[in-house]
């Protein structure tokens, strides 16, 4: 992509009233546009990051046997009535102009609808297990929308739901998803901590969260320094310096951001809609279910909170909008064009700063702010050596690589 064709622009000033790092950097670098509190547009650079995160999630969900679908965002009252969740205050009620009262809610979760759908297709133990998932926009009436992408009112989410004939089969799958989640966050450049927490409006029981240590986080967790057993403050009796209940190691307190969660529902929702199956002995039993969520925008925002420096974002290679940021200096345009075409045809993800109205300093500042893993500079100076300047975003060292060397040497 040519930077001259990108309709968004970087800014030098931080957006007003934004204190979180992800909000400031993502808006300044042109990844997102803030429409309202907790409501954002993903601009071209930001959408590329979201797509890469989604692809990682799809790969790991498919690997554990998930199958992708897409449910409507508009959820009728009958589904919420069946599970007793119509009056939960997090929803946005919707009604037509000619209707006197609301009969729909913008979907803030989809257990209710999907369990009703599944009831049409499950009758025998032979129909189980399975795990549909979707990547879709959710809506929650969040009174404290703040911290950029970390707490929104409209946000993208991956939610998966699994259906089983036994608790044993469910817990086996639950552990598989636990491993898959750790892989997802690791591939996105984050270390996640598996944390015992409360179920909130989703279940009366405890559940498990995946937390990332960050000073900007709204959660407080207690983590064992030895075995990494962790509990969320909301349910924990632990305090900083206590002995771990699992291994007797010392517990440490951290601020953290929740990037994912998994919920064991048991037969809560299957009882609500009478979702049953007939087992091998001919007995009728309720299906055992669970849910597994990842806030995709929040994950993107968390990566920025963790991976940044004084100059801007430092994207992990796996989810960077482009792998290479190619910069053309005055007098080197022809050679830079040839390199851009070469990179493009070699299928290298490249953002080409071909702008002619910006100084070298402005171009370098933008490259650091946007945060692609590799910066290539073509200038009259480098061309005298028949070379290109190569600098990794995470390193201070600059090296010269010959223009006739294999592309791999530039990356």
C-alpha positions as CSV (number, residue, x, y, z in Angstrom):
1,X,0.0,0.0,0.0
2,X,1.2,3.5,-0.9
3,X,1.0,5.9,2.1
4,X,0.1,8.7,-0.3
5,X,-3.1,6.8,-1.1
6,X,-4.0,6.1,2.5
7,X,-6.8,8.5,3.4
8,X,-5.9,8.7,7.1
9,X,-3.1,10.8,8.5
10,X,-0.9,10.7,11.6
11,X,-1.1,13.5,14.1
12,X,1.6,14.9,16.4
13,X,-0.8,15.8,19.2
14,X,-2.5,13.4,21.6
15,X,-6.3,13.3,21.4
16,X,-8.1,15.3,24.0
17,X,-9.1,13.7,27.3
18,X,-7.4,10.4,26.5
19,X,-5.1,9.0,29.2
20,X,-4.6,5.4,28.1
21,X,-1.6,4.6,25.9
22,X,-3.6,2.6,23.4
23,X,-6.2,5.3,22.9
24,X,-3.5,8.0,22.3
25,X,-1.3,6.0,20.0
26,X,-4.0,4.2,17.9
27,X,-5.7,7.5,17.2
28,X,-2.5,9.5,16.6
29,X,-1.2,6.8,14.2
30,X,-4.5,6.6,12.3
31,X,-5.5,3.1,13.3
32,X,-8.9,4.0,14.8
33,X,-11.3,6.9,14.8
34,X,-13.3,7.6,18.0
35,X,-17.0,8.1,17.0
36,X,-18.4,8.3,20.5
37,X,-17.3,7.1,24.0
38,X,-16.7,3.4,23.6
39,X,-17.5,3.4,19.9
40,X,-14.7,3.3,17.3
41,X,-14.2,3.0,13.6
42,X,-11.3,0.7,12.5
43,X,-9.5,2.6,9.8
44,X,-7.5,0.8,7.1
45,X,-4.4,0.3,9.3
46,X,-6.4,-0.8,12.3
47,X,-8.6,-3.1,10.2
48,X,-5.5,-4.9,8.9
49,X,-4.4,-5.6,12.5
50,X,-7.9,-6.8,13.4
51,X,-8.0,-9.2,10.4
52,X,-4.6,-10.7,11.4
53,X,-5.8,-11.2,15.0
54,X,-9.0,-12.8,13.7
55,X,-7.0,-15.2,11.4
56,X,-4.9,-16.3,14.4
57,X,-8.1,-16.9,16.4
58,X,-9.7,-18.9,13.5
59,X,-6.6,-21.1,13.2
60,X,-6.6,-22.0,16.9
61,X,-10.4,-22.4,17.2
62,X,-10.5,-24.6,14.1
63,X,-7.6,-26.7,15.5
64,X,-9.6,-27.7,18.6
65,X,-12.6,-28.6,16.4
66,X,-14.6,-25.3,16.3
67,X,-16.8,-24.5,13.3
68,X,-17.5,-20.9,12.4
69,X,-20.9,-19.4,11.9
70,X,-22.6,-16.0,12.1
71,X,-25.6,-15.2,14.2
72,X,-27.7,-12.0,13.9
73,X,-26.9,-9.0,16.1
74,X,-30.6,-8.3,16.6
75,X,-31.9,-10.8,19.2
76,X,-35.6,-11.2,19.8
77,X,-37.0,-11.0,23.3
78,X,-38.2,-14.6,23.3
79,X,-34.7,-15.9,23.5
80,X,-33.9,-13.8,26.5
81,X,-37.2,-14.6,28.2
82,X,-36.4,-18.3,28.0
83,X,-33.2,-17.9,30.0
84,X,-34.4,-15.1,32.2
85,X,-32.0,-12.5,30.9
86,X,-34.3,-10.0,29.2
87,X,-34.0,-7.5,32.1
88,X,-30.2,-7.7,32.4
89,X,-29.2,-4.0,32.2
90,X,-26.2,-4.3,29.9
91,X,-28.4,-4.6,26.7
92,X,-29.6,-1.9,24.3
93,X,-33.3,-2.4,23.6
94,X,-34.5,-1.8,20.1
95,X,-37.9,-1.1,18.7
96,X,-39.3,0.0,15.4
97,X,-40.7,3.5,14.9
98,X,-44.3,2.3,14.8
99,X,-43.9,-0.1,17.8
100,X,-45.0,0.9,21.3
101,X,-42.4,-1.3,23.1
102,X,-39.1,-3.0,22.4
103,X,-39.1,-6.6,21.4
104,X,-35.4,-6.9,20.5
105,X,-32.0,-6.3,22.0
106,X,-28.7,-5.7,20.3
107,X,-26.8,-8.9,21.0
108,X,-24.4,-8.6,24.0
109,X,-24.0,-12.4,24.1
110,X,-25.4,-15.3,22.2
111,X,-25.8,-18.3,24.5
112,X,-29.6,-17.8,24.6
113,X,-30.1,-17.8,20.8
114,X,-27.6,-20.5,19.9
115,X,-28.9,-22.9,22.5
116,X,-32.4,-22.5,21.0
117,X,-30.9,-23.1,17.5
118,X,-29.0,-26.2,18.7
119,X,-32.2,-27.7,20.1
120,X,-33.4,-28.3,16.5
121,X,-30.4,-30.4,15.6
122,X,-29.6,-32.4,18.8
123,X,-31.6,-35.5,19.8
124,X,-29.0,-38.2,20.4
125,X,-25.6,-38.6,22.1
126,X,-24.4,-39.3,18.5
127,X,-25.0,-35.6,17.7
128,X,-22.5,-34.5,20.3
129,X,-20.0,-32.9,20.9
130,X,-19.6,-29.8,18.7
131,X,-18.4,-26.2,19.2
132,X,-19.7,-23.4,16.9
133,X,-18.0,-20.0,17.1
134,X,-18.4,-16.6,15.5
135,X,-16.5,-13.3,15.2
136,X,-19.1,-10.6,15.4
137,X,-19.9,-7.2,16.8
138,X,-21.4,-7.1,20.3
139,X,-23.2,-4.2,22.1
140,X,-23.2,-3.5,25.8
141,X,-24.6,-0.5,27.6
142,X,-21.3,0.2,29.3
143,X,-21.6,3.2,31.7
144,X,-17.8,3.5,32.1
145,X,-16.7,3.4,28.5
146,X,-13.1,4.5,28.6
147,X,-9.5,3.5,28.1
148,X,-9.7,3.4,24.3
149,X,-10.4,-0.1,23.0
150,X,-10.2,-1.6,26.5
151,X,-13.8,-0.8,27.5
152,X,-16.3,-0.2,24.8
153,X,-20.0,-0.1,24.1
154,X,-19.7,-1.6,20.6
155,X,-16.9,-4.1,20.1
156,X,-15.8,-7.1,18.1
157,X,-15.8,-10.4,19.9
158,X,-15.0,-14.1,19.2
159,X,-17.5,-16.2,21.1
160,X,-17.6,-20.0,21.0
161,X,-20.1,-22.3,22.6
162,X,-19.5,-26.0,23.2
163,X,-22.2,-28.8,23.6
164,X,-21.4,-32.1,25.3
165,X,-23.0,-35.3,26.5
166,X,-21.1,-35.5,29.7
167,X,-19.2,-33.4,32.2
168,X,-16.1,-35.5,31.5
169,X,-16.2,-34.7,27.8
170,X,-16.8,-31.0,28.6
171,X,-13.9,-30.6,30.9
172,X,-11.6,-32.3,28.4
173,X,-12.6,-29.8,25.8
174,X,-12.4,-26.9,28.3
175,X,-8.7,-27.7,28.9
176,X,-8.1,-27.9,25.1
177,X,-9.5,-24.4,24.8
178,X,-7.4,-23.2,27.7
179,X,-4.3,-24.3,25.8
180,X,-5.6,-22.8,22.6
181,X,-6.2,-19.4,24.3
182,X,-2.7,-19.3,25.7
183,X,-1.4,-20.0,22.1
184,X,-3.6,-17.2,20.7
185,X,-2.3,-14.6,23.1
186,X,1.3,-15.8,22.8
187,X,1.0,-15.5,19.0
188,X,-0.2,-12.0,19.4
189,X,2.8,-11.1,21.6
190,X,1.2,-11.3,25.0
191,X,1.8,-13.5,28.1
192,X,-1.5,-14.5,29.5
193,X,-2.2,-15.6,33.1
194,X,-5.0,-18.2,33.7
195,X,-7.1,-16.7,36.6
196,X,-9.9,-17.9,38.7
197,X,-12.7,-15.3,38.7
198,X,-16.5,-14.7,39.2
199,X,-19.1,-15.5,36.6
200,X,-21.0,-12.2,36.6
201,X,-24.2,-12.1,34.6
202,X,-23.1,-15.2,32.6
203,X,-23.1,-17.8,35.4
204,X,-23.5,-17.9,39.2
205,X,-20.4,-20.1,39.5
206,X,-16.7,-19.2,39.3
207,X,-15.1,-19.0,35.9
208,X,-11.7,-18.5,34.4
209,X,-10.1,-15.4,32.8
210,X,-7.0,-14.8,30.8
211,X,-5.2,-11.7,32.2
212,X,-2.3,-9.7,31.0
213,X,-0.3,-7.7,33.5
214,X,-0.5,-4.0,32.8
215,X,-0.6,-0.9,35.0
216,X,-3.6,0.5,33.0
217,X,-5.7,-2.6,33.8
218,X,-8.9,-2.3,35.8
219,X,-8.5,-5.8,37.4
220,X,-6.4,-6.7,40.3
221,X,-5.0,-10.3,40.4
222,X,-2.9,-12.3,42.8
223,X,-0.4,-14.5,41.1
224,X,1.9,-17.1,42.6
225,X,5.5,-16.4,41.7
226,X,6.3,-20.2,41.6
227,X,3.3,-22.0,39.9
228,X,1.4,-18.9,38.4
229,X,-1.8,-20.0,40.1
230,X,-3.9,-16.8,40.0
231,X,-7.1,-15.4,41.5
232,X,-9.1,-12.2,40.7
233,X,-9.6,-9.8,43.6
234,X,-13.4,-10.0,43.1
235,X,-13.5,-13.5,44.5
236,X,-10.1,-13.9,46.3
237,X,-9.2,-13.8,50.0
238,X,-5.5,-13.6,49.1
239,X,-3.4,-10.5,49.6
240,X,0.1,-9.5,48.4
241,X,2.7,-11.7,50.1
242,X,0.4,-14.5,51.1
243,X,1.3,-18.2,50.5
244,X,-0.1,-19.8,47.4
245,X,-3.0,-22.2,48.2
246,X,-1.6,-24.6,45.5
247,X,2.2,-24.7,46.1
248,X,2.9,-22.4,49.1
249,X,4.9,-20.0,47.0
250,X,4.6,-16.3,47.5
251,X,1.6,-14.5,46.0
252,X,2.2,-11.1,44.2
253,X,-0.4,-8.4,43.4
254,X,-0.7,-7.0,39.9
255,X,-3.0,-4.7,37.9
256,X,-4.1,-6.5,34.7
257,X,-6.3,-6.5,31.7
258,X,-8.7,-9.3,31.0
259,X,-8.3,-10.4,27.3
260,X,-10.4,-13.6,27.3
261,X,-12.6,-15.8,29.4
262,X,-14.0,-19.3,29.5
263,X,-17.3,-20.3,31.2
264,X,-18.4,-23.7,32.5
265,X,-22.2,-23.5,32.2
266,X,-23.1,-27.1,33.1
267,X,-26.8,-27.6,32.2
268,X,-27.9,-24.0,33.0
269,X,-28.9,-22.9,29.5
270,X,-29.9,-26.3,28.2
271,X,-32.4,-26.6,31.1
272,X,-33.7,-23.1,30.3
273,X,-34.7,-24.1,26.7
274,X,-35.1,-27.9,27.5
275,X,-32.2,-28.9,25.4
276,X,-31.9,-32.7,25.8
277,X,-30.4,-35.7,24.2
278,X,-31.0,-39.5,24.5
279,X,-27.9,-41.4,25.8
280,X,-26.7,-44.9,24.9
281,X,-29.1,-46.4,27.5
282,X,-32.1,-44.5,26.2
283,X,-32.3,-42.1,29.0
284,X,-33.1,-38.4,28.3
285,X,-30.5,-35.9,29.7
286,X,-29.7,-32.2,29.5
287,X,-26.8,-31.2,27.3
288,X,-23.7,-29.9,29.1
289,X,-22.5,-26.5,27.7
290,X,-19.7,-23.9,28.0
291,X,-18.7,-20.6,26.5
292,X,-15.4,-19.1,25.4
293,X,-14.9,-15.4,24.6
294,X,-12.1,-13.1,23.4
295,X,-12.6,-9.3,23.0
296,X,-10.7,-8.7,19.7
297,X,-10.5,-4.9,20.0
298,X,-9.5,-5.2,23.6
299,X,-6.8,-7.6,22.6
300,X,-5.5,-5.1,20.0
301,X,-5.6,-2.4,22.6
302,X,-3.8,-4.5,25.2
303,X,-1.0,-5.3,22.7
304,X,-0.4,-1.5,22.3
305,X,-0.4,-1.0,26.0
306,X,2.3,-3.7,26.3
307,X,4.3,-3.0,23.1
308,X,5.2,0.7,22.8
309,X,8.0,3.1,23.5
310,X,8.4,6.9,23.5
311,X,8.2,7.0,19.8
312,X,5.1,5.0,19.1
313,X,3.7,1.5,18.7
314,X,6.0,-1.6,18.4
315,X,3.8,-4.2,16.8
316,X,4.6,-7.9,17.1
317,X,5.4,-9.3,13.6
318,X,2.3,-11.6,13.7
319,X,-0.3,-8.9,13.8
320,X,1.5,-5.8,12.5
321,X,-0.5,-4.0,9.8
322,X,2.5,-4.4,7.4
323,X,5.8,-6.2,7.9
324,X,7.9,-3.6,6.1
325,X,7.7,0.2,6.1
326,X,9.6,1.4,3.0
327,X,10.7,5.0,3.1
328,X,11.8,6.9,0.0
329,X,14.0,10.0,0.3
330,X,14.4,12.9,-2.1
331,X,16.4,11.8,-5.2
332,X,15.8,8.1,-4.7
333,X,12.2,7.8,-6.0
334,X,13.0,5.6,-9.0
335,X,15.0,3.1,-7.0
336,X,12.4,3.1,-4.2
337,X,9.7,2.4,-6.7
338,X,11.6,-0.6,-8.1
339,X,12.2,-2.0,-4.6
340,X,8.5,-1.5,-3.8
341,X,7.4,-3.4,-6.9
342,X,9.9,-6.2,-6.0
343,X,8.7,-6.5,-2.5
344,X,5.1,-6.4,-3.7
345,X,5.6,-9.2,-6.2
346,X,7.4,-11.3,-3.6
347,X,4.2,-11.0,-1.5
348,X,5.9,-9.0,1.3
349,X,3.4,-7.0,3.3
350,X,4.7,-3.5,2.6
351,X,3.6,0.1,3.4
352,X,5.4,2.4,1.0
353,X,6.0,6.0,2.1
354,X,6.1,7.6,-1.3
355,X,5.0,11.1,-0.1
356,X,6.9,14.0,-1.7
357,X,5.7,16.7,0.7
358,X,7.2,15.3,3.9
359,X,10.7,15.7,5.3
360,X,12.9,12.8,6.2
361,X,12.3,13.6,9.9
362,X,8.5,13.5,9.5
363,X,8.7,10.2,7.6
364,X,10.9,8.6,10.2
365,X,8.6,9.8,13.0
366,X,5.6,8.4,11.2
367,X,7.4,5.0,10.7
368,X,8.1,4.8,14.5
369,X,4.6,5.9,15.4
370,X,2.9,3.3,13.1
371,X,5.3,0.7,14.4
372,X,5.9,-1.9,11.6
373,X,8.6,-4.4,12.4
374,X,11.1,-3.4,9.7
375,X,11.9,0.0,8.2
376,X,13.7,0.2,4.9
377,X,15.1,3.5,3.7
378,X,16.2,4.3,0.1
379,X,18.2,7.5,-0.3
380,X,20.9,9.0,-2.5
381,X,23.4,8.0,0.3
382,X,22.3,4.4,0.3
383,X,22.2,4.3,-3.5
384,X,25.9,5.4,-3.7
385,X,26.6,2.0,-2.0
386,X,24.0,0.2,-4.1
387,X,22.2,-0.6,-0.8
388,X,19.1,0.0,1.3
389,X,19.1,0.9,5.0
390,X,17.5,-1.7,7.2
391,X,16.3,-1.0,10.8
392,X,14.1,-3.2,13.0
393,X,11.6,-1.4,15.1
394,X,12.8,-3.1,18.3
395,X,16.5,-2.3,17.7
396,X,18.7,0.8,17.5
397,X,21.2,-0.7,15.1
398,X,21.0,0.3,11.4
399,X,22.6,-1.9,8.7
400,X,23.1,-1.6,5.0
401,X,22.0,-4.5,2.7
402,X,22.8,-4.6,-1.0
403,X,19.9,-4.0,-3.3
404,X,20.8,-7.1,-5.3
405,X,20.7,-9.4,-2.3
406,X,17.7,-11.8,-1.7
407,X,14.6,-10.1,-0.3
408,X,14.8,-12.3,2.8
409,X,18.0,-10.4,3.8
410,X,16.0,-7.2,4.0
411,X,13.4,-8.7,6.4
